[in-house]
């Protein structure tokens, strides 16, 4: 199953992205609910078992988004890398590392937001990393301008989602995008990241397919959290 099919065939048994959530799903219940509600189109149980441990750490994301990340990283060409800007507690970055020890993965964060859980992240990173996995404690602009080398096969920017940062993060990284690079944009319920992404596509000299564009009923939704867009650079 290729990545287009995988992404488009993720489904939900009861609560869909636009289903009204009348009361919060507490952290103690969330993982069980997401496992039962999410239907992955391939190796459902195996993927859920692999990701179950990291789903217990503090996060602003969901199991189906982690499954997409893991699948995208697993299907990257061997010379490409997964680049995750903004790791926070590590959920989305570690989702790419699990069962992918031979894939190049890079996380970047200066821990300037959301309490800066540097120590907790580093403990988790040490537990899951291989020799192909790196972390840079620095501003993402400096990293993209002066540090990164090689092609990016999967890119996930999860830094500040104001229009300026979202657009600049895409524009700076684009020169590294491989011929079939996959790009994930989250929090697209909000206008600034959505508008920045659409403006990036329209102004780029490259062409992009939109593989997924889903708004959710609310922020923190158990399907795709606060909305998601997934792009694919067209060769």
Secondary structure, DSSP 4 states (H G I P E B T S, - for coil): --HHHHHHT-EESS--TT----S---HHHHHHHHHHHEE-SSSHHHHHHHHTTGGGS--SS-HHHHHHHHHHHHTS-TT-EEEEE--TTSHHHHHHHTT-TTSEEEEE----STT--HHHHHHHHHHH--TTEEEE-S-HHHHHHHT--S-EEEEEE-S--SHHHHHHHHHHHHTTEEEEEEEEEE-TTSHHHHHHHHHHHHH-SS-EEEEEEE--SSTTBTTTBT-EEEEEE--
